[in-house]
């Protein structure tokens, strides 16, 4: 099999907008507030992308 055939058979990873993440009930309120600050309007994110942005914010150093 070629790489191209492997990619065409892989399931698509769903991506969501900032607004969709903010309306979701999967995150507690304080995490939605953080996502509102770190995610960009008009851009789509996978669950992994949103989690990565959230964790990067939580682990940042305070100046």
N, C-alpha and C positions, 0 to 999 in steps of 0.2 A: 504494500500500500504506500501511497505517496503522502507527504505531509498535507497536501491540498485536500485529499480525500478525508483525512482525519479531521481537519478543521470543519469541513462541511457537515460532518456527522455529530460534532460536539453540540450539546444543547446550548441555546442562547442564554446568557446571564441577564436577568431583568435589570433594567436601570430605571431610576425614579428621579423626579425633580425634587428640589428643595422643599417646595410646597407639599408634595406628597409625603415626604419624611416628617414634616411638621404636623400633618394631620393624622399620622399613624399613631396608634395606641401602643405600639411595641416598645416605646421608650418612655421612661419617667419624665416628668415635666422639666426637671433641670437639664437633662440630656437633650431634650428638644430645644431648649433655650440656647445651649451651646451650639447645636447644629444650625440654628438660625443665624448664629454669628459667623460660623466658619464655612458654611456651604455658600456657593455663589448662585445668584438668581439666574435662571435660564439655562443652567447646566444640569446634566443628568449624572447620577451616581449609582453605583451598585451598593448592595449592603456592605460589602467589604470596603469600598471607598469611603462610605460614610463612617464606618467604624474606625478606619484608619485616621480620618480627619478628627474624629472625636478623641481618640486616644492621643494623637499628637498634641491637641490642645490641653488635655489633662496632664500630660507629662512635660509640658514646656517649663522652662525655668522662669522664676519671677525675678524681675529686675529691680 
